[in-house]
């Protein structure tokens, strides 16, 4: 599904302004440890995904304090993505900061369909 122009412009802005946890995970993903291609701040439909792997149809969302109180919005977004065939893996920003290897293990497991 193609994203609206405004969403595409916003995604470009966000790529230049990654949060520290997003930047840390991006470096790890770009380092090739998972042998998969991820895009950062990828627009799809009305949404912008923190990280997206097309081969695995997996969105990886880093949830920091900005997600507090947004449970309903996140559930609607995840449901919409699932209807498009895209699974969502939500990871706490603190996990990226404190346990990047564990985060990469969780992403690896999600890409091969493990629970």
C-alpha positions in Angstrom: 0.0 0.0 0.0 1.4 3.4 -1.0 1.8 6.0 1.6 0.5 9.6 1.2 3.0 12.2 0.3 2.9 13.9 3.7 3.7 10.6 5.3 6.7 10.1 3.0 8.0 13.6 3.8 7.6 12.9 7.5 9.5 9.6 7.2 12.4 11.4 5.6 12.5 13.9 8.5 12.4 11.1 11.0 15.3 9.2 9.3 17.4 12.3 10.1 16.3 12.5 13.7 16.4 8.9 15.0 16.1 8.6 18.8 19.1 7.2 20.6 17.5 3.7 20.9 16.5 3.7 17.2 20.0 4.8 16.2 21.5 2.0 18.3 19.3 -0.6 16.8 19.9 0.7 13.3 23.6 0.4 13.7 23.2 -3.2 14.9 20.8 -4.1 12.0 23.1 -2.5 9.5 26.0 -4.4 10.9 24.5 -7.5 9.2 24.2 -9.7 12.3 20.8 -10.8 11.2 21.5 -11.3 7.5 18.3 -9.5 6.6 17.6 -6.1 5.0 15.7 -3.6 7.2 14.5 -0.1 6.2 14.3 2.6 8.9 11.3 4.9 9.2 9.5 3.1 6.4 6.2 4.7 5.3 3.3 2.3 4.6 -0.3 3.5 4.2 -0.9 6.2 6.9 1.9 4.9 9.1 5.6 5.1 9.5 7.3 2.0 10.8 10.5 2.4 12.9 12.1 -0.6 11.1 10.7 -2.9 8.4 11.9 -6.1 6.9 10.0 -6.8 3.7 11.3 -10.4 3.4 9.9 -11.3 6.8 6.9 -8.9 6.6 7.9 -7.7 10.0 7.7 -4.2 11.6 9.9 -3.6 14.6 8.6 -0.7 16.8 10.7 0.8 19.5 8.4 1.9 22.3 9.7 4.6 24.5 7.9 7.0 26.8 6.1 8.5 23.8 4.0 5.3 23.7 2.7 5.6 27.2 -1.0 6.1 27.1 -1.2 5.2 23.4 -2.2 1.6 23.8 -5.4 2.0 21.8 -3.6 3.8 18.9 -0.9 1.2 18.9 -3.4 -1.7 18.8 -5.3 -0.1 15.9 -2.0 0.4 14.0 -0.9 -3.2 14.7 -4.3 -4.5 13.6 -4.1 -2.5 10.4 -0.6 -3.7 9.7 -1.7 -7.3 10.3 -4.5 -6.9 7.8 -1.8 -6.0 5.3 0.1 -9.1 6.2 2.7 -7.4 8.4 3.4 -8.6 11.9 4.6 -6.1 14.5 7.3 -6.7 17.1 7.2 -4.1 19.9 10.4 -3.6 21.9 10.9 -1.3 24.9 13.5 1.4 24.3 15.1 0.4 27.6 15.7 -3.1 26.2 17.6 -1.6 23.2 19.7 0.4 25.6 20.4 -2.4 28.1 20.3 -5.6 26.1 20.9 -5.1 22.4 21.9 -8.8 21.9 18.6 -9.9 23.4 16.8 -7.5 21.2 18.5 -8.9 18.1 17.7 -12.5 19.3 14.0 -11.5 19.6 14.0 -10.0 16.1 15.8 -13.1 14.7 13.2 -15.3 16.3 10.3 -13.2 14.9 11.8 -13.4 11.4 11.7 -17.1 11.4 8.2 -17.3 12.9 9.2 -18.4 16.4 6.8 -17.3 19.2 
